[in-house]
Amino acid sequence: MKLDSSLLNSDFSHIYIEKSVLKHYKTKKIIKYFNKSKIIEIDHYKDIFSRTNQSFKHQKNSKKLILAQKKDNFVYNGSEMCDDFGNENFYYTSDIMNCIYNCEYCYLQGMYTSANIVVFVNIEDTIRKVREISKSKKIYLCISYDSDILALENIARFTEDWYNEAVNNKNITIELRTKSANFKSISNIIPVDNFILAWTLSPEFITRNFEGGTPSLNNRLNSVKQAVEKGWKIRLCIDPILYIKDFEKYYDEMISTIFNKIDSNKINDISIGTFRVGKELYKNMKYKNKKSYLLAYPFVDKEGYVCYTEKHRKQLIEFVNQTLKKYIDSKKIFIY
């Protein structure tokens, strides 16, 4: 056994808790869930999360949990690098910072110095802010961009909180995006029309080699199938499509596998897009992953973010789009 591996603590062996949320009901439930973890009281989450000289890469092998209070920036305007699916009032929230998975192409490694997970337990304040915004207009709200909320549902129960708001507030349409196979955690919930479950799917080759810790394609599809059978509105996301050797083979196999298992008529829509990330985030990502095969591509700068050359982007999009059209109505395919 390697020495650095043998010295690692398991994920969430330590839980750092801001003193201001020690008595919050979410905090109590999480502590009960991790009843063998060491509890450490802190004044502010940034004292742990934003320290200098941290190793994002090594922390991914032994993540710690930080419970905190969100005090501002409850809701953000939707990013221009994300598809709004034709919705005019596009917002997203970030009640969990960081992800339990370790995808080589993930922008979070360029955004944060720490791989630890921050859970802002006072989600009721975020929901209150969303309620205020949606009083006078219909909004499209993505709740799982800077983390994978469904993957952490057993811990935080945030999906259930947002579901309850969707039931009572028809001015919001919620999208939850995930790579998890954890549909069972919400399988007892009755689906509603303004709550979309969106699964990001990748070829098994990519899942195994570049998406550390994520469920296999087959396991994700099993969750999708369960959700479809329960009547949920389902979105599939083939995004980012990655430019790798023999990509045609891998994406063709994946799309065939998807529709051998899932009835295309029961899919609401499909989103496809290629790798793109903010220029500064990319610099940080590449610095932390000097040996990364994916990040070694000679990306081009396009209005402040990096992406594949137009030739390769078109090649990727065209192939995936045309392959999808063999199985599903083109009107259901959104291209970013």
C-alpha positions in Angstrom: 0.0 0.0 0.0 1.3 3.5 -0.9 2.1 5.6 2.2 0.0 8.6 1.1 -3.0 6.3 0.6 -2.7 4.6 3.9 -2.6 7.8 5.8 -5.8 9.2 4.2 -8.9 9.5 6.3 -12.2 8.4 4.7 -14.5 11.1 3.2 -16.2 13.2 5.8 -14.3 11.8 8.7 -14.2 15.3 9.9 -17.0 17.8 9.8 -16.3 21.5 10.3 -19.3 23.5 11.5 -19.8 27.2 11.8 -20.9 28.1 15.3 -23.9 30.0 13.9 -25.5 26.8 12.4 -24.7 24.4 15.2 -28.4 24.2 16.2 -29.8 24.3 12.7 -32.1 21.3 12.0 -30.1 20.4 8.9 -26.9 20.4 10.9 -28.4 18.1 13.5 -29.6 15.6 10.9 -26.2 15.6 9.1 -24.3 15.0 12.4 -26.6 12.1 13.2 -26.0 10.7 9.7 -22.2 10.8 10.3 -22.3 9.8 13.9 -18.6 8.6 13.9 -17.2 11.8 12.3 -15.1 14.2 14.4 -16.9 17.5 14.9 -14.9 20.7 14.8 -16.4 24.1 15.5 -15.3 27.1 13.4 -16.1 30.7 13.1 -16.4 30.9 9.3 -16.2 28.3 6.5 -13.6 30.3 4.6 -11.2 29.7 7.6 -11.0 26.1 6.3 -12.2 26.2 2.7 -10.1 29.2 1.5 -6.8 28.5 3.2 -3.7 29.0 1.1 -1.4 26.1 0.1 -4.1 23.5 -0.2 -3.9 20.6 -2.7 -7.2 20.2 -4.6 -5.9 17.0 -6.0 -4.9 15.3 -2.7 -8.0 16.6 -0.9 -10.2 14.8 -3.5 -8.9 11.5 -2.0 -10.1 12.5 1.5 -12.8 15.1 1.4 -14.1 16.9 4.5 -17.5 18.3 5.1 -18.1 22.0 6.1 -21.5 23.1 7.3 -22.0 26.9 7.0 -24.5 29.7 6.8 -25.1 31.4 3.4 -25.4 35.2 4.0 -25.6 36.6 0.5 -25.5 35.7 -3.2 -28.4 33.4 -2.8 -29.3 33.5 -6.5 -27.2 34.2 -9.6 -28.0 35.1 -13.2 -27.6 32.1 -15.5 -24.2 31.7 -17.1 -23.8 32.4 -20.8 -21.9 29.2 -21.1 -25.0 27.2 -20.1 -28.1 26.5 -22.2 -31.2 28.3 -21.0 -33.5 26.1 -23.2 -35.3 29.2 -24.4 -36.2 30.5 -21.0 -35.9 34.3 -20.6 -35.5 34.5 -16.9 -32.6 32.1 -16.2 -31.1 31.8 -12.8 -29.1 29.3 -10.7 -28.3 28.7 -7.1 -25.3 27.3 -5.2 -26.3 25.9 -1.8 -23.5 23.3 -2.0 -19.9 24.1 -3.1 -17.9 21.4 -4.8 -18.7 17.9 -5.9 -18.0 14.5 -4.6 -17.0 13.3 -8.0 -13.6 14.1 -9.6 -14.1 14.7 -13.3 -10.8 15.6 -15.1 -12.5 18.3 -17.1 -14.5 19.9 -14.3 -14.3 23.7 -13.9 -14.7 23.5 -10.1 -11.0 22.6 -9.8 -10.2 25.9 -11.5 -12.6 27.8 -9.3 -11.7 26.6 -5.8 -8.5 26.0 -3.9 -10.1 23.3 -1.8 -11.8 20.0 -2.7 -13.8 19.9 0.5 -17.5 20.1 0.4 -19.4 23.1 1.8 -23.1 22.7 2.6 -25.0 25.9 3.3 -27.6 24.4 5.6 -29.9 27.5 5.6 -31.5 26.6 2.3 -34.7 28.1 3.5 -33.1 31.6 3.0 -32.3 30.7 -0.6 -35.8 29.5 -1.2 -37.2 32.7 0.3 -35.1 34.7 -2.2 -36.3 32.7 -5.1 -39.8 33.1 -4.0 -39.3 36.9 -4.0 -37.9 36.9 -7.5 -40.6 34.7 -8.9 -43.5 36.7 -7.5 -43.9 38.8 -10.6 -42.5 36.5 -13.3 -41.9 32.9 -14.3 -38.3 31.8 -13.8 -36.1 28.9 -14.9 -33.9 27.8 -12.0 -30.9 25.4 -12.1 -30.1 24.1 -8.6 -27.2 21.7 -9.3 -24.4 23.4 -11.3 -21.6 23.8 -8.7 -22.2 20.4 -7.1 -24.3 17.3 -7.6 -27.2 17.7 -5.3 -28.8 14.3 -6.0 -25.6 12.5 -5.2 -25.7 14.2 -1.8 -29.4 13.8 -1.2 -29.0 11.2 1.5 -27.0 13.8 3.4 -28.5 17.2 2.8 -32.1 16.4 1.5 -32.0 19.6 -0.7 -33.8 18.0 -3.6 -36.7 17.3 -1.4 -36.7 21.0 -0.2 -36.7 22.3 -3.8 -39.4 19.8 -4.8 -41.7 21.1 -2.1 -41.2 24.7 -3.3 -41.9 23.6 -6.9 -45.2 22.0 -5.8 -46.3 25.3 -4.2 -44.8 27.8 -6.7 -45.8 27.3 -10.3 -43.8 30.4 -11.3 -40.6 28.4 -11.1 -39.3 25.6 -13.3 -36.5 23.8 -11.6 -33.7 21.8 -13.3 -31.6 19.4 -11.2 -28.6 18.1 -13.1 -26.7 15.0 -12.0 -24.3 12.2 -12.8 -25.5 10.1 -9.9 -27.4 6.9 -9.8 -29.2 8.0 -6.7 -32.8 8.3 -7.9 -33.9 5.9 -5.2 -33.4 8.7 -2.6 -36.4 10.5 -4.1 -38.3 7.6 -5.6 -41.2 8.1 -3.2 -41.8 11.7 -4.5 -44.7 12.3 -6.9 -43.3 14.1 -10.0 -44.5 17.6 -10.9 -44.4 19.2 -14.3 -42.2 22.1 -13.2 -39.3 20.0 -11.9 -36.9 18.5 -14.4 -34.4 15.7 -13.7 -31.4 16.1 -16.0 -28.8 13.3 -16.3 -25.4 14.0 -17.7 -24.3 10.9 -19.7 -20.9 10.0 -21.0 -19.5 7.0 -22.9 -18.3 4.3 -20.6 -14.7 4.8 -21.8 -14.9 8.5 -20.6 -16.7 7.5 -17.4 -13.9 5.1 -16.5 -11.0 7.2 -17.5 -12.0 10.8 -16.9 -14.9 11.0 -14.4 -13.4 9.8 -11.2 -15.9 8.3 -8.7 -19.0 8.6 -10.9 -21.4 5.8 -11.5 -21.1 3.8 -14.7 -23.2 4.7 -17.7 -25.4 1.6 -17.1 -26.0 2.6 -13.5 -27.0 6.1 -14.5 -29.3 4.8 -17.1 -30.9 2.5 -14.5 -31.7 5.6 -12.5 -33.0 7.4 -15.6 -35.3 4.4 -16.4 -36.7 4.3 -12.9 -37.4 8.1 -13.0 -39.1 7.7 -16.5 -41.3 4.9 -15.2 -42.3 7.1 -12.3 -43.4 9.8 -14.7 -40.7 12.4 -14.1 -39.9 15.0 -16.8 -36.5 13.8 -18.0 -33.7 15.7 -19.8 -30.5 13.9 -21.0 -27.3 15.9 -21.3 -24.5 14.8 -23.5 -22.3 17.7 -22.4 -19.4 18.1 -22.7 -18.8 16.0 -25.7 -15.0 15.4 -25.5 -12.6 15.3 -28.5 -10.8 12.0 -27.9 -9.4 9.3 -30.2 -12.2 7.2 -31.7 -14.9 9.5 -30.3 -17.3 8.4 -33.1 -17.1 4.8 -31.8 -17.7 5.7 -28.2 -20.5 8.1 -28.7 -22.3 5.9 -31.2 -22.1 3.0 -28.7 -23.4 5.2 -25.9 -26.4 6.6 -27.8 -27.3 3.1 -29.0 -27.1 1.9 -25.3 -29.3 4.8 -24.1 -32.2 4.1 -26.5 -32.0 0.4 -26.1 -32.9 1.0 -22.5 -34.9 4.2 -22.5 -38.0 5.0 -24.6 -37.2 8.1 -26.6 -40.8 9.2 -26.5 -40.6 9.6 -22.8 -37.6 11.9 -22.9 -38.5 15.6 -22.7 -35.4 16.8 -24.5 -31.6 16.3 -25.0 -28.9 18.9 -24.5 -25.6 18.6 -26.4 -22.5 20.7 -26.2 -18.7 20.6 -26.4 -16.1 21.3 -23.7 -15.9 25.1 -22.9 -14.7 26.9 -19.8 -13.7 30.4 -18.7 -10.2 31.3 -19.6 -8.9 32.0 -16.1 -10.5 28.8 -14.8 -8.8 26.8 -17.5 -5.4 28.2 -16.5 -6.0 27.0 -13.0 -7.3 23.7 -14.1 -4.3 23.0 -16.3 -1.9 24.1 -13.6 -3.4 21.6 -11.2 -3.5 18.8 -13.9 -0.2 19.2 -15.8 -0.4 15.6 -17.1 -4.1 15.8 -18.2 -4.7 14.3 -21.6 -8.0 16.2 -22.0 -6.6 19.6 -21.0 -3.5 19.3 -23.2 -5.7 20.0 -26.3 -4.6 23.2 -28.1 -7.8 25.1 -27.1 -8.7 28.5 -28.7 -9.7 31.6 -26.9 -13.3 32.7 -27.8 -14.5 35.9 -26.1 -13.1 35.0 -22.7 -13.5 31.3 -22.6 -11.5 28.4 -24.1 -13.0 25.8 -26.4 -12.2 23.4 -29.2 -11.3 24.7 -32.6 -14.4 25.4 -34.7 -13.5 22.5 -37.0 -13.4 20.0 -34.1 -16.5 21.5 -32.4 -18.5 21.1 -35.6 -17.2 17.6 -36.1 -18.3 16.6 -32.6 -21.7 18.3 -32.6 -22.6 17.1 -36.1 -21.7 13.5 -35.3 -23.7 13.3 -32.0 -26.6 15.3 -33.4 -27.0 13.1 -36.5 -26.6 9.9 -34.4 -29.3 11.1 -32.0 -31.7 11.9 -34.9 -31.8 8.1 -35.6 -33.6 7.7 -32.3 -35.4 10.9 -31.3 -37.2 13.8 -32.9 -34.7 16.6 -33.8 -37.1 19.1 -32.2 -36.1 17.6 -28.9 -32.4 18.3 -29.4 -30.9 21.5 -28.0 -27.4 22.3 -29.2 -25.1 24.7 -27.3 
